[in-house]
Structures are given as C-alpha cells and as structure tokens.
Amino acid sequence: MPPAIEQTMPVGCLAVLGIYLTVCVAVFWLTKSGVAVTVALPALLLVAAVAVKFLYGLALLLAVRRRWSRRGVRCLVVYSNSPAWETHIRTTWLPRLGDVAVAINWSERASWTSTLAVRVFKRFCGQYRNFNPAVVVFRGLRRPYVFRFYNAFREAKAGRPQYLERLQTQLFDALGIGGKAA
C-alpha cells in the first residue's frame, strides 16, 4: 500500500542542483566564459520552474486560507460516479465531514470552470495517477496532505478492506475527527 501522504521533492535533488549551479558559477567566475552560463542554463530553468510551481501552490494555499478557512473548510474531497466508491463517499465521508469539506466530482469535469477547488485539485492531486478518489487536507501554508484512495478501494473490492479502513482512519485523524468510519 503506498503512503497516504504525498512526499515533497527529495532534498538530495535540490542539493545536487545546488552543487551543479555552484560549480557553474565558480567556472564562470574563474574563466569568464560564456560556456559556463550555457551549461548552467538548463539548471537555472529548472530552478525557475520549481520556484514558479512552489509560488503557485503557495498562492493557492493563501486563497484557500482567505476563502475557505474562515468558513471552517479544512479539506477538498475529489470523487467520481464510480460504483466502487461513490455510495461510500456520499453516505459515509461527506455527512461525517460536513462543512469542513468542499467536494468536487471528477465525473462532472466537462462542466468544471477554473474554480479554487479545481485549481487546488489540479495542483496538489494532479491527473496522472491514483488521483481519484482523493482528499486534500489543508495545513495552513504548509504543503497539504494528499490522501489517495484509488488503491485502497481496489483492495477493499478484492476482499481486503483493512487498507481502506486504515487510510480512512489516517484521514479522519489528520482532520481531528477521530473514531472509525462507518
């Protein structure tokens, strides 16, 4: 079972990138050669892309804090009309979460506009793997926890409900809504 909480970029990648840029700057400083700048350009573009992605995520979290946190919203639930989980999410999660959740339905994405919920989903859940159903738990301006439930529901369908139960417990504990899900 994969971890419930999405990890951030490994520190090792950032360290290697920093060392590479440091070497490029040192070579440029010593030689005043434009080759060092050319060699450093891909790394500089990567740093810029990471910075833009980070700042966009931070801007989204500020918007969540300003618009949703004041109303008590603490998570975003993403689900679809799949028979594997729709009934469970509608009858168990949504009533239990109540006003602390904003929900969006992936099956209705054709009619989505660029709302805050949709932008948060696209930025923090992505759309490339195991993104539905998912719950994004906000933690102020820190990177949110992302609980991905696709594999847990698949395991429950195969007769192994303990994975779904464990992940749900972790989710509700992260939201401060203790106890077992029905």
Secondary structure, DSSP 8 states (H G I E B T S, - for coil): ---SS-----HHHHHHHHHHHHHHHHHHHHH--HHHHHHHHHHHHHHHHHHHHHHHHHHHHHHHHHHTGGGT--EEEEE-S-TTTHHHIIIIIHHHHGGGEEEEEGGGGGG--S-HHHHHHHHHT-SSSS-SSEEEEEETTEEEEEEE-HHHHHHHHTT-THHHHHHHHHHHHHTT--S---
